[in-house]
Amino acid sequence: MKADTKNLNILLIEDNDEHAEIIKRHVGRIESMTVHVTRESLLAKGIQALTEKKFDAILLDLHLPDSDFMETLPKITKAASEVPIIVLSALDDRDSTIKAAQEGASDFLNKAQLSSEILARTILSSIERKESEIKIKHQLHQTALLSELSQFALNEVIVEKVKLRCREILMNSLLVDFVSFAAPPEAGRQSLEKRDRDGVPFIFSDLEFLGMHEDKLRLLKSGLRSGVNVVITSKDLEIEPIVMMIYDHRERVFQYDEMEFIKAVANILSSVMTHAYLERQLQQKIESLKQAHQKKDEFLATLSHELRTPLNIITGYLEILKDAQAGSEEFTSAMDIIDSNLKIETRLIGEILDVSRIITGKMKLDLSFYALDEMIDSSIESLSLAMAAKRIHLELHIAPQLGRMWGDRDRMRQVIWNLVSNAVKFTNSEGTIKIFANRVGELFEFTIEDNGVGIIAENQKDVFNRFWQEDSAITRQHMGLGLGLGIVRHIVELHGGTVEVFSAGRGQGTRFTIQVPIQQLRAVDSTPVEKAPEPQQVIPNRNLQGMHLLAIDDSEDSLNLLQHLLRKSGATVEGTSNPQEGLALAKKDDFDVIICDIGMPILDGYSLMRSLRDWEYSNGRRNVSAIALTAYVGKEDIDKALEVGFQAHMPKPLNLPLLKQKILELVTTDGSSSSMASN
């Protein structure tokens, strides 16, 4: 009750009729208010009246027939804790006044000194103090509830349990009849998205704006007449908004402090929702990392197996070769098997290197014009033996006059080969593979279908992920590193294209489709020029008779193998596994060609060649021809080798015919240059 209240209900508990009449007369003379007095002569009757009617203040005589003087005030205080009690006494005793205040009285008046003015002032001030006292107690209680709720929320990660606790606290603190939580429908979420979302819960009075018309009707039908709706959203996180609905059957207007309490509860709930969301995200990240770690372990196990398998075969057949007669059927068969497994080993290492280039962003395209049909034919032809071995029926639907494409021929050939190889691997014996190639507008479209093992729907999104295999168990039927399709996607995307997969499920076969712009990549070069085939110089003598060569490689085995093969080809070869000694030999003798490794300790091949070229320049010596023979085969490695002074770069493993060809080309070119210089 505020200080400007005009109508007051006063309970007077007084057993003396004369005193009661005097008090009533004083009250009746108060001009600033209308006072209704209910008089009871016994304490028990007064307490009963408090249960039947709401009073704004109590005027209490302590000497009553049915109560001991010392017990009267405690009893009435217990029965009316939120009503101000003004003690009336015939004694002017300071100690009694203090004691009455300690036991809960709002004020103490001497009956002999009563006047209408004093009584009115005392009643109003007592009401205001009691209201302030109640408000402070309520605020302290709410603060304690919020503290308890915060502590509960810190220890509870289940949002629904926190909602139940919020509901309980709101109903008990606000004395409302209904608290519920609901998610707005799609239309309501769209309306909320138009509002500036700062992540702070906000009050919204109309449920219809939130698309919750049915919720509003349901509340009205249940007799709920007034309430507030608090919308809890998120600023940055993808958390679904919820509406906290607080309603009462009475007509009431929620006061400012009540609204602040509601917002505080909503803020705590919002924090819990955010924490739960972040917790889920963290758990998903942890699970993702666990799966990635597991995939890594599986890949390393698979890699070890896949690399060791051909090595084991090569090692075994090398033992056979020790006892086999050269030229015999056993010897020829063993050589073919070793050659086949060396190619498998080389392809596996190539895939690993390709993935490394993809991860580091170093895979580049060597762009030129090339004929699409020739590229497709060569890719398929290389797998013809594998298809024949499984008696696979191949249907080709290659459109005539596919024309030419601007791109990296070798990389696109790798894409086609990987897709066809994948189809052959997962198609059963006597199965069918269909290949379609066509131009669709400005796109080259290639589709391959098989009727093999198929892919279940939930795994189709993962087939292009690196290291992923649908069956990674050691009992799986189909070997491989799980890298091929990931490489396919990256190469296609580098060409500005897309790749898709579809399978109806297990045993229903698989279809892969790529689409690549035919000339989009010409933007890489403003004036693209078609590469003309380089003229192949005819070299009549394929032997290295009379050649003086220097071989430098820190691996003794690699060095011995290289020397042996070059000597069998007729060359005189000096070799060393010490790069410093190799540099000294290169300066001392006059070699036709130097063949040097790159990755060596202390002095690598780049530094060795740079030092040699500096020495040659300082001493007026000609630049001896040099070939880098190395496992560093990236474009940057090739460019760096040529930059420091190598005339050629060749990858390991060693391809002897190509090495001999390159040596002869360099010697011939060097000889021609020398003749021209002498002329």
C-alpha positions as CSV (number, residue, x, y, z in Angstrom):
1,M,0.0,0.0,0.0
2,K,1.5,3.4,-1.0
3,A,1.5,6.5,1.1
4,D,-1.2,8.1,-1.0
5,T,-3.7,5.4,-0.1
6,K,-7.2,6.7,0.6
7,N,-9.0,3.6,1.8
8,L,-7.6,1.5,4.6
9,N,-8.8,-1.5,6.4
10,I,-7.7,-1.5,10.1
11,L,-8.0,-4.4,12.6
12,L,-8.3,-3.1,16.1
13,I,-7.8,-5.7,18.9
14,E,-8.8,-4.0,22.1
15,D,-10.8,-5.5,25.0
16,N,-11.6,-2.1,26.7
17,D,-14.8,-0.7,25.1
18,E,-14.1,2.8,26.2
19,H,-10.6,2.7,24.7
20,A,-11.9,1.2,21.6
21,E,-14.4,4.0,21.1
22,I,-11.8,6.7,21.6
23,I,-9.5,5.1,19.1
24,K,-12.4,4.8,16.5
25,R,-13.3,8.5,17.0
26,H,-9.6,9.5,16.4
27,V,-9.5,7.3,13.3
28,G,-12.8,8.7,12.0
29,R,-11.5,12.3,12.2
30,I,-8.6,11.6,9.8
31,E,-9.4,13.7,6.7
32,S,-6.8,12.4,4.3
33,M,-8.2,8.9,4.2
34,T,-11.2,6.7,4.6
35,V,-10.6,4.1,7.3
36,H,-12.7,1.0,7.9
37,V,-12.2,-0.4,11.4
38,T,-12.9,-4.0,12.4
39,R,-12.8,-4.4,16.2
40,E,-12.1,-7.6,18.1
41,S,-11.9,-7.9,21.9
42,L,-10.1,-11.2,22.0
43,L,-6.7,-12.2,20.4
44,A,-8.2,-15.4,19.1
45,K,-11.0,-13.5,17.3
46,G,-8.4,-11.1,15.9
47,I,-6.3,-13.9,14.5
48,Q,-9.3,-15.5,12.9
49,A,-10.3,-12.2,11.3
50,L,-6.8,-12.0,9.7
51,T,-7.6,-15.3,7.9
52,E,-10.9,-14.0,6.6
53,K,-10.0,-10.5,5.4
54,K,-7.0,-8.5,4.2
55,F,-6.0,-5.6,6.6
56,D,-3.6,-2.8,5.9
57,A,-2.6,-2.4,9.6
58,I,-3.3,-3.7,13.1
59,L,-3.8,-1.6,16.2
60,L,-3.0,-4.0,19.1
61,D,-3.6,-3.8,22.9
62,L,-1.2,-6.2,24.7
63,H,-3.4,-6.8,27.7
64,L,-6.1,-9.1,26.5
65,P,-8.3,-11.6,28.4
66,D,-7.3,-14.7,26.4
67,S,-3.6,-14.0,26.1
68,D,-0.6,-13.5,28.4
69,F,0.9,-10.1,28.1
70,M,4.3,-11.6,27.0
71,E,2.8,-13.8,24.4
72,T,0.3,-11.4,22.7
73,L,2.7,-9.7,20.3
74,P,4.6,-12.9,19.2
75,K,1.3,-14.6,18.4
76,I,-0.1,-11.8,16.3
77,T,3.2,-11.3,14.6
78,K,3.3,-14.9,13.6
79,A,-0.3,-14.7,12.2
80,A,0.3,-11.4,10.3
81,S,4.0,-11.3,9.3
82,E,3.4,-8.9,6.4
83,V,0.9,-6.5,8.2
84,P,2.3,-3.6,10.2
85,I,1.4,-3.9,13.9
86,I,1.1,-0.7,16.0
87,V,1.1,-1.5,19.8
88,L,-1.2,0.6,22.0
89,S,-0.5,0.9,25.7
90,A,-1.6,3.0,28.6
91,L,2.0,3.0,29.8
92,D,4.8,5.3,28.6
93,D,7.6,2.8,29.1
94,R,10.7,3.1,27.0
95,D,11.8,-0.5,27.7
96,S,8.4,-1.8,26.6
97,T,8.7,0.2,23.4
98,I,12.1,-1.3,22.6
99,K,10.9,-4.8,23.5
100,A,7.8,-4.4,21.2
101,A,10.1,-3.3,18.3
102,Q,12.3,-6.3,18.9
103,E,9.3,-8.7,18.7
104,G,8.1,-7.3,15.4
105,A,6.0,-4.2,16.2
106,S,6.1,-1.4,13.6
107,D,5.4,1.3,16.2
108,F,4.4,1.9,19.8
109,L,1.8,4.6,20.9
110,N,0.7,5.8,24.3
111,K,-3.1,5.8,24.5
112,A,-3.1,8.8,26.8
113,Q,-1.3,10.9,24.1
114,L,-3.3,9.8,21.1
115,S,-4.6,12.3,18.5
116,S,-6.0,11.9,15.1
117,E,-2.9,13.4,13.5
118,I,-0.5,11.2,15.4
119,L,-2.5,8.1,14.7
120,A,-2.8,8.9,11.0
121,R,1.0,9.7,10.7
122,T,1.9,6.5,12.6
123,I,-0.4,4.3,10.5
124,L,0.9,5.6,7.2
125,S,4.6,5.5,8.2
126,S,4.1,1.9,9.6
127,I,2.5,0.8,6.3
128,E,5.4,2.3,4.2
129,R,8.1,0.8,6.4
130,K,6.4,-2.6,6.3
131,E,6.2,-2.4,2.5
132,S,9.9,-1.5,2.3
133,E,10.8,-4.2,4.7
134,I,8.7,-6.8,2.7
135,K,10.3,-5.6,-0.6
136,I,13.8,-5.8,0.8
137,K,13.1,-9.3,2.2
138,H,11.6,-10.3,-1.2
139,Q,14.6,-9.0,-3.1
140,L,17.0,-10.8,-0.7
141,H,15.0,-13.9,-1.2
142,Q,15.1,-13.5,-5.0
143,T,18.8,-12.9,-4.9
144,A,19.3,-16.1,-2.9
145,L,17.1,-18.0,-5.4
146,L,19.1,-16.6,-8.3
147,S,22.3,-17.6,-6.6
148,E,21.0,-21.1,-5.9
149,L,19.8,-21.3,-9.5
150,S,23.2,-20.2,-10.8
151,Q,25.0,-22.8,-8.7
152,F,22.5,-25.4,-9.9
153,A,23.1,-24.4,-13.5
154,L,26.9,-24.6,-13.1
155,N,26.6,-28.2,-12.0
156,E,23.8,-29.4,-14.4
157,V,24.4,-29.8,-18.1
158,I,20.9,-31.1,-18.9
159,V,18.9,-28.2,-20.1
160,E,15.5,-29.7,-19.3
161,K,16.4,-30.1,-15.7
162,V,17.4,-26.5,-15.5
163,K,14.1,-25.5,-17.1
164,L,12.2,-27.4,-14.4
165,R,14.2,-25.6,-11.7
166,C,13.5,-22.2,-13.4
167,R,9.8,-23.1,-13.5
168,E,9.7,-24.0,-9.8
169,I,11.6,-20.8,-8.8
170,L,9.4,-18.5,-10.9
171,M,6.1,-20.0,-9.6
172,N,7.2,-19.8,-6.0
173,S,8.7,-16.4,-6.1
174,L,6.2,-14.6,-8.3
175,L,3.2,-16.6,-7.0
176,V,2.0,-17.3,-10.6
177,D,-0.1,-20.3,-11.7
178,F,1.6,-21.2,-15.0
179,V,5.2,-21.4,-16.3
180,S,6.1,-23.2,-19.5
181,F,8.7,-23.3,-22.3
182,A,8.0,-23.7,-26.0
183,A,9.8,-23.3,-29.3
184,P,8.2,-20.9,-31.8
185,P,7.3,-22.4,-35.2
186,E,9.2,-21.6,-38.4
187,A,7.1,-18.5,-39.0
188,G,7.9,-17.2,-35.6
189,R,11.6,-17.9,-36.0
190,Q,11.6,-16.0,-39.3
191,S,10.0,-13.0,-37.5
192,L,12.6,-13.2,-34.8
193,E,15.4,-13.1,-37.4
194,K,14.2,-9.7,-38.6
195,R,14.9,-8.4,-35.1
196,D,18.4,-7.4,-34.1
197,R,19.6,-10.4,-32.2
198,D,22.0,-9.4,-29.4
199,G,21.7,-12.7,-27.5
200,V,19.9,-11.1,-24.5
201,P,16.5,-12.5,-23.5
202,F,13.8,-9.9,-24.2
203,I,10.1,-9.5,-23.2
204,F,7.5,-9.9,-25.8
205,S,3.8,-9.5,-24.9
206,D,2.1,-11.0,-28.0
207,L,2.4,-14.7,-28.8
208,E,0.8,-14.2,-32.2
209,F,3.9,-12.3,-33.5
210,L,5.9,-15.4,-32.7
211,G,3.5,-17.6,-34.7
212,M,2.1,-19.1,-31.5
213,H,-1.6,-18.4,-32.0
214,E,-2.6,-21.9,-30.8
215,D,-0.6,-21.5,-27.6
216,K,-2.4,-18.3,-26.9
217,L,-5.8,-19.8,-27.4
218,R,-4.9,-22.7,-25.2
219,L,-3.8,-20.3,-22.4
220,L,-7.1,-18.3,-22.7
221,K,-9.2,-21.5,-22.6
222,S,-7.5,-22.6,-19.4
223,G,-8.5,-19.3,-17.6
224,L,-5.1,-17.7,-17.5
225,R,-5.7,-13.9,-17.8
226,S,-2.4,-12.1,-17.6
227,G,1.3,-12.9,-18.1
228,V,4.6,-12.2,-19.9
229,N,6.6,-14.0,-22.6
230,V,10.4,-14.0,-22.6
231,V,12.2,-14.8,-25.8
232,I,15.6,-16.5,-25.4
233,T,17.7,-16.4,-28.5
234,S,21.4,-16.5,-29.5
235,K,23.5,-13.8,-31.2
236,D,26.1,-16.0,-32.9
237,L,25.4,-19.6,-32.1
238,E,22.9,-21.8,-34.0
239,I,20.7,-22.3,-31.0
240,E,16.9,-22.7,-31.6
241,P,15.0,-19.9,-29.7
242,I,12.6,-20.7,-27.0
243,V,9.8,-18.7,-25.4
244,M,9.4,-18.7,-21.6
245,M,5.7,-18.1,-20.8
246,I,4.7,-16.9,-17.3
247,Y,0.9,-16.5,-16.7
248,D,-1.6,-16.1,-13.8
249,H,-5.3,-16.6,-13.4
250,R,-5.5,-13.1,-11.8
251,E,-5.5,-9.8,-13.5
252,R,-2.1,-8.4,-12.6
253,V,0.6,-6.1,-13.9
254,F,4.1,-7.4,-13.2
255,Q,6.2,-4.8,-11.3
256,Y,9.6,-3.6,-12.4
257,D,11.5,-5.7,-9.8
258,E,9.5,-8.8,-10.8
259,M,10.4,-8.2,-14.5
260,E,14.0,-7.8,-13.6
261,F,13.8,-11.1,-11.7
262,I,12.2,-12.8,-14.7
263,K,15.0,-11.5,-17.0
264,A,17.7,-12.7,-14.5
265,V,16.2,-16.2,-14.6
266,A,16.0,-16.1,-18.4
267,N,19.7,-15.0,-18.6
268,I,20.8,-18.0,-16.5
269,L,18.7,-20.3,-18.7
270,S,20.3,-18.7,-21.8
271,S,23.8,-19.3,-20.4
272,V,22.9,-22.9,-19.7
273,M,21.6,-23.3,-23.3
274,T,24.8,-21.8,-24.7
275,H,27.0,-23.9,-22.5
276,A,25.1,-27.1,-23.5
277,Y,25.4,-26.1,-27.1
278,L,29.1,-25.5,-26.8
279,E,29.5,-28.7,-24.9
280,R,27.8,-30.6,-27.7
281,Q,30.0,-28.9,-30.2
282,L,33.1,-29.8,-28.2
283,Q,32.0,-33.4,-27.9
284,Q,31.4,-33.5,-31.6
285,K,34.9,-32.1,-32.2
286,I,36.4,-34.6,-29.8
287,E,34.5,-37.4,-31.5
288,S,35.7,-36.1,-34.9
289,L,39.3,-36.0,-33.7
290,K,38.9,-39.5,-32.3
291,Q,37.6,-40.7,-35.6
292,A,40.4,-38.9,-37.5
293,H,43.0,-40.4,-35.1
294,Q,41.5,-43.8,-35.7
295,K,41.4,-43.2,-39.5
296,K,45.1,-42.2,-39.3
297,D,46.0,-45.4,-37.4
298,E,44.0,-47.4,-39.9
299,F,45.7,-45.6,-42.8
300,L,49.1,-46.2,-41.4
301,A,48.4,-49.9,-40.9
302,T,47.0,-50.1,-44.4
303,L,49.9,-48.1,-45.8
304,S,52.4,-50.5,-44.1
305,H,50.5,-53.5,-45.5
306,E,50.1,-52.1,-49.0
307,L,53.8,-51.1,-49.3
308,R,55.1,-54.3,-47.8
309,T,53.0,-56.6,-50.0
310,P,54.7,-55.8,-53.3
311,L,58.0,-55.5,-51.5
312,N,57.5,-59.0,-50.1
313,I,56.7,-60.3,-53.6
314,I,59.7,-58.6,-55.1
315,T,62.0,-60.0,-52.4
316,G,60.6,-63.5,-52.8
317,Y,61.1,-63.5,-56.6
318,L,64.6,-62.1,-56.3
319,E,65.4,-65.2,-54.4
320,I,64.0,-67.3,-57.2
321,L,66.1,-65.3,-59.7
322,K,69.3,-66.4,-57.9
323,D,68.7,-70.0,-58.9
324,A,66.9,-69.4,-62.2
325,Q,68.6,-69.7,-65.6
326,A,68.6,-66.4,-67.5
327,G,66.2,-66.6,-70.4
328,S,64.2,-69.5,-68.9
329,E,60.4,-69.4,-68.5
330,E,60.9,-69.2,-64.7
331,F,63.3,-66.3,-65.0
332,T,61.0,-64.4,-67.4
333,S,58.0,-64.9,-65.2
334,A,59.8,-63.7,-62.1
335,M,61.0,-60.6,-63.9
336,D,57.5,-59.8,-65.1
337,I,56.1,-60.2,-61.6
338,I,58.9,-58.0,-60.1
339,D,58.2,-55.4,-62.7
340,S,54.5,-55.5,-62.1
341,N,54.9,-55.1,-58.3
342,L,57.5,-52.3,-58.8
343,K,54.8,-50.4,-60.8
344,I,52.3,-51.0,-57.9
345,E,54.9,-49.7,-55.4
346,T,55.6,-46.6,-57.5
347,R,51.9,-45.9,-57.9
348,L,51.3,-46.1,-54.2
349,I,54.2,-43.8,-53.5
350,G,52.8,-41.4,-56.2
351,E,49.4,-41.3,-54.5
352,I,51.0,-40.5,-51.1
353,L,53.0,-37.7,-52.7
354,D,49.9,-36.4,-54.5
355,V,48.1,-36.2,-51.2
356,S,51.0,-34.4,-49.7
357,R,50.9,-31.8,-52.5
358,I,47.1,-31.4,-52.0
359,I,47.5,-30.9,-48.2
360,T,50.2,-28.3,-48.7
361,G,48.5,-26.6,-51.7
362,K,51.4,-27.4,-54.0
363,M,49.6,-29.4,-56.6
364,K,49.9,-27.4,-59.9
365,L,48.5,-28.0,-63.3
366,D,50.6,-28.2,-66.5
367,L,48.1,-26.7,-69.0
368,S,47.9,-27.4,-72.7
369,F,45.4,-28.4,-75.3
370,Y,44.8,-32.1,-75.7
371,A,42.4,-34.5,-77.5
372,L,39.8,-35.8,-75.1
373,D,39.1,-39.1,-76.9
374,E,42.8,-40.0,-77.0
375,M,43.2,-39.2,-73.3
376,I,40.2,-41.4,-72.4
377,D,41.3,-44.3,-74.7
378,S,44.8,-44.4,-73.2
379,S,43.4,-44.3,-69.7
380,I,41.1,-47.3,-70.3
381,E,43.6,-49.2,-72.4
382,S,46.1,-49.4,-69.5
383,L,43.4,-51.3,-67.5
384,S,42.3,-53.7,-70.2
385,L,44.4,-56.6,-68.8
386,A,42.8,-56.1,-65.3
387,M,39.3,-56.1,-66.9
388,A,40.1,-59.2,-69.0
389,A,41.4,-61.0,-65.9
390,K,37.9,-60.6,-64.2
391,R,36.0,-61.1,-67.5
392,I,34.3,-57.7,-67.1
393,H,32.1,-56.6,-69.9
394,L,32.9,-53.0,-70.9
395,E,30.4,-50.8,-72.7
396,L,31.7,-47.6,-74.2
397,H,29.5,-44.7,-75.1
398,I,32.0,-42.1,-76.2
399,A,30.5,-39.3,-78.2
400,P,32.2,-38.7,-81.6
401,Q,34.2,-35.6,-82.1
402,L,34.6,-34.8,-78.4
403,G,37.2,-32.2,-79.4
404,R,40.0,-30.7,-77.5
405,M,40.3,-29.5,-73.9
406,W,42.5,-26.9,-72.2
407,G,43.8,-28.5,-69.0
408,D,46.4,-30.8,-67.6
409,R,46.3,-34.0,-69.7
410,D,48.3,-36.2,-67.3
411,R,46.2,-35.2,-64.3
412,M,42.9,-35.7,-66.1
413,R,44.2,-39.1,-67.4
414,Q,44.9,-39.8,-63.7
415,V,41.3,-38.9,-62.9
416,I,39.9,-41.3,-65.5
417,W,42.3,-44.1,-64.6
418,N,41.4,-43.8,-60.9
419,L,37.7,-44.0,-61.6
420,V,38.0,-46.9,-64.0
421,S,40.4,-48.7,-61.7
422,N,38.0,-48.2,-58.8
423,A,35.2,-49.6,-60.9
424,V,37.2,-52.6,-61.9
425,K,38.3,-53.2,-58.3
426,F,34.7,-53.2,-56.9
427,T,33.0,-55.0,-59.8
428,N,32.6,-58.8,-59.4
429,S,33.9,-61.2,-62.1
430,E,31.8,-61.2,-65.3
431,G,30.2,-57.9,-64.2
432,T,29.5,-54.9,-66.4
433,I,31.1,-51.4,-66.5
434,K,29.6,-48.7,-68.6
435,I,31.5,-45.5,-69.6
436,F,29.8,-42.4,-71.0
437,A,31.8,-39.4,-72.3
438,N,30.1,-36.4,-73.9
439,R,30.1,-32.6,-74.2
440,V,27.3,-30.9,-72.4
441,G,27.3,-27.3,-73.5
442,E,30.8,-26.0,-72.5
443,L,31.4,-29.0,-70.1
444,F,33.2,-32.3,-70.6
445,E,31.1,-34.9,-68.8
446,F,32.4,-38.3,-68.0
447,T,30.3,-41.0,-66.2
448,I,31.2,-44.5,-65.2
449,E,28.7,-47.0,-63.9
450,D,29.3,-50.5,-62.5
451,N,27.1,-53.2,-61.1
452,G,29.5,-54.0,-58.3
453,V,29.3,-53.9,-54.5
454,G,27.7,-50.4,-54.2
455,I,27.9,-47.9,-51.3
456,I,25.3,-47.5,-48.6
457,A,23.7,-44.1,-48.4
458,E,25.3,-42.9,-45.2
459,N,28.8,-43.5,-46.5
460,Q,28.4,-41.7,-49.9
461,K,29.2,-38.3,-48.4
462,D,32.6,-39.7,-47.3
463,V,33.9,-41.4,-50.4
464,F,36.0,-38.4,-51.6
465,N,37.6,-37.9,-48.1
466,R,41.2,-38.6,-47.9
467,F,42.1,-41.9,-46.1
468,W,38.5,-43.0,-46.0
469,Q,37.6,-46.6,-46.9
470,E,34.1,-48.1,-46.4
471,D,35.8,-51.3,-45.2
472,S,39.0,-50.7,-43.4
473,A,39.2,-54.0,-41.6
474,I,42.2,-56.3,-42.2
475,T,39.7,-58.9,-43.6
476,R,38.6,-56.6,-46.3
477,Q,38.5,-58.0,-49.9
478,H,39.7,-54.9,-51.7
479,M,43.1,-53.5,-51.0
480,G,44.2,-49.8,-51.4
481,L,45.1,-46.7,-49.4
482,G,41.8,-44.9,-49.8
483,L,43.5,-42.0,-51.5
484,G,42.4,-42.3,-55.2
485,L,39.0,-40.7,-55.0
486,G,40.2,-37.9,-52.8
487,I,42.8,-37.1,-55.5
488,V,40.1,-37.3,-58.2
489,R,38.0,-34.7,-56.5
490,H,41.0,-32.3,-55.9
491,I,42.2,-32.6,-59.6
492,V,38.6,-32.1,-60.9
493,E,38.1,-29.0,-58.6
494,L,41.5,-27.6,-59.7
495,H,40.0,-27.7,-63.3
496,G,36.9,-25.8,-62.1
497,G,34.7,-28.9,-62.2
498,T,32.6,-31.1,-60.0
499,V,32.4,-34.8,-59.2
500,E,29.4,-36.7,-57.8
501,V,28.7,-40.2,-56.7
502,F,25.4,-42.2,-56.5
503,S,24.6,-45.7,-55.4
504,A,21.3,-47.3,-54.7
505,G,22.9,-49.2,-51.8
506,R,24.8,-52.4,-51.1
507,G,25.1,-54.7,-54.1
508,Q,23.4,-52.1,-56.4
509,G,26.5,-50.8,-58.1
510,T,27.9,-47.2,-58.2
511,R,27.9,-44.3,-60.6
512,F,30.5,-41.5,-60.7
513,T,30.1,-38.4,-62.8
514,I,32.6,-35.6,-63.4
515,Q,31.9,-32.3,-65.2
516,V,34.8,-30.1,-66.2
517,P,34.7,-26.8,-68.2
518,I,36.4,-27.4,-71.5
519,Q,38.1,-24.0,-71.9
520,Q,37.4,-22.2,-68.6
521,L,41.0,-22.5,-67.5
522,R,42.3,-20.6,-70.4
523,A,42.0,-17.6,-68.1
524,V,45.2,-18.9,-66.5
525,D,47.1,-17.8,-69.6
526,S,45.8,-14.8,-71.5
527,T,47.3,-16.0,-74.7
528,P,47.3,-19.8,-74.6
529,V,49.4,-21.5,-77.2
530,E,48.9,-25.1,-78.0
531,K,52.0,-27.1,-77.2
532,A,53.6,-28.5,-80.3
533,P,55.2,-32.0,-79.8
534,E,58.9,-31.6,-79.2
535,P,61.1,-33.1,-81.9
536,Q,62.7,-36.3,-80.8
537,Q,66.3,-36.4,-81.8
538,V,67.3,-39.7,-83.3
539,I,70.2,-41.2,-81.4
540,P,71.6,-44.2,-83.3
541,N,73.8,-45.5,-80.4
542,R,71.9,-46.4,-77.3
543,N,75.0,-47.6,-75.5
544,L,77.2,-45.4,-73.4
545,Q,80.5,-46.7,-74.8
546,G,83.3,-44.2,-74.2
547,M,81.3,-42.1,-71.7
548,H,83.1,-40.9,-68.5
549,L,80.5,-40.4,-65.8
550,L,80.5,-39.4,-62.1
551,A,77.8,-40.8,-59.8
552,I,77.1,-39.1,-56.4
553,D,74.6,-40.6,-53.9
554,D,74.8,-40.9,-50.1
555,S,73.1,-44.3,-50.3
556,E,75.7,-47.0,-50.9
557,D,73.2,-49.4,-52.4
558,S,71.7,-46.9,-54.7
559,L,75.2,-45.8,-55.8
560,N,76.4,-49.4,-56.4
561,L,73.2,-50.1,-58.4
562,L,73.6,-47.0,-60.6
563,Q,77.3,-47.7,-61.2
564,H,76.6,-51.3,-62.1
565,L,73.8,-50.5,-64.6
566,L,75.8,-47.7,-66.3
567,R,78.9,-49.8,-66.6
568,K,76.9,-52.6,-68.2
569,S,75.8,-50.0,-70.7
570,G,79.5,-49.4,-71.6
571,A,80.3,-46.3,-69.6
572,T,83.3,-45.6,-67.3
573,V,81.8,-44.6,-64.0
574,E,83.4,-43.2,-60.8
575,G,81.2,-42.9,-57.8
576,T,81.2,-41.7,-54.2
577,S,78.7,-41.6,-51.4
578,N,80.4,-38.6,-49.8
579,P,79.1,-35.4,-51.3
580,Q,82.2,-33.4,-50.4
581,E,84.4,-35.9,-52.1
582,G,82.0,-35.9,-55.1
583,L,82.5,-32.1,-55.4
584,A,86.3,-32.5,-55.2
585,L,86.1,-35.2,-58.0
586,A,83.9,-33.0,-60.2
587,K,86.6,-30.3,-60.0
588,K,89.6,-32.6,-60.6
589,D,88.5,-34.7,-63.5
590,D,86.8,-34.0,-66.8
591,F,83.5,-35.9,-66.8
592,D,81.0,-36.1,-69.6
593,V,78.0,-36.1,-67.2
594,I,77.5,-35.9,-63.5
595,I,74.6,-37.8,-62.0
596,C,73.9,-36.5,-58.5
597,D,71.3,-37.2,-55.7
598,I,69.7,-34.2,-54.0
599,G,68.9,-35.2,-50.4
600,M,72.3,-35.8,-48.9
601,P,73.8,-35.0,-45.4
602,I,75.8,-31.8,-44.8
603,L,76.1,-30.9,-48.5
604,D,72.9,-31.5,-50.5
605,G,72.7,-31.7,-54.2
606,Y,71.6,-28.1,-54.7
607,S,74.5,-26.7,-52.7
608,L,77.0,-29.1,-54.4
609,M,75.9,-28.0,-57.9
610,R,75.9,-24.3,-56.9
611,S,79.4,-24.6,-55.6
612,L,80.6,-26.5,-58.7
613,R,79.1,-23.9,-61.1
614,D,80.7,-21.0,-59.1
615,W,84.1,-22.8,-59.3
616,E,83.8,-23.4,-63.0
617,Y,83.0,-19.8,-63.6
618,S,85.9,-18.6,-61.5
619,N,88.4,-20.9,-63.2
620,G,87.1,-20.5,-66.8
621,R,86.0,-24.1,-67.0
622,R,83.1,-25.3,-69.1
623,N,79.9,-26.3,-67.3
624,V,79.9,-30.1,-67.2
625,S,76.5,-31.6,-67.8
626,A,74.6,-32.7,-64.7
627,I,71.5,-34.7,-64.0
628,A,69.6,-34.6,-60.7
629,L,68.4,-38.1,-59.9
630,T,66.2,-37.8,-56.8
631,A,63.1,-38.7,-55.0
632,Y,62.2,-35.0,-54.7
633,V,59.9,-34.8,-57.7
634,G,57.7,-31.7,-57.0
635,K,57.6,-28.9,-59.6
636,E,59.4,-26.7,-57.1
637,D,62.1,-29.3,-56.8
638,I,62.5,-29.5,-60.6
639,D,62.6,-25.8,-60.9
640,K,65.2,-25.4,-58.1
641,A,67.4,-28.1,-59.6
642,L,67.5,-26.4,-63.0
643,E,68.0,-23.0,-61.3
644,V,71.2,-24.1,-59.5
645,G,72.8,-25.6,-62.6
646,F,71.5,-29.1,-63.3
647,Q,70.6,-29.6,-67.0
648,A,68.0,-32.3,-66.3
649,H,65.9,-33.7,-63.4
650,M,64.9,-37.3,-63.2
651,P,62.8,-39.0,-60.6
652,K,63.6,-42.1,-58.5
653,P,63.0,-45.0,-58.8
654,L,65.6,-45.3,-61.6
655,N,64.3,-45.7,-65.1
656,L,67.5,-46.9,-66.9
657,P,66.4,-46.4,-70.5
658,L,65.3,-42.8,-69.9
659,L,68.5,-42.1,-68.0
660,K,70.6,-43.4,-70.8
661,Q,68.5,-41.4,-73.3
662,K,69.0,-38.2,-71.2
663,I,72.8,-38.8,-70.9
664,L,73.2,-39.2,-74.7
665,E,71.0,-36.1,-75.3
666,L,73.2,-34.0,-73.0
667,V,76.5,-35.3,-74.4
668,T,75.3,-34.8,-78.0
669,T,74.0,-31.3,-77.2
670,D,77.2,-30.4,-75.4
671,G,79.3,-31.8,-78.3
672,S,77.3,-29.8,-80.8
673,S,77.7,-26.6,-78.7
674,S,81.4,-27.2,-78.4
675,S,81.7,-27.6,-82.2
676,M,79.7,-24.5,-82.9
677,A,81.8,-22.6,-80.3
678,S,85.1,-23.7,-82.0
679,N,83.8,-22.6,-85.4
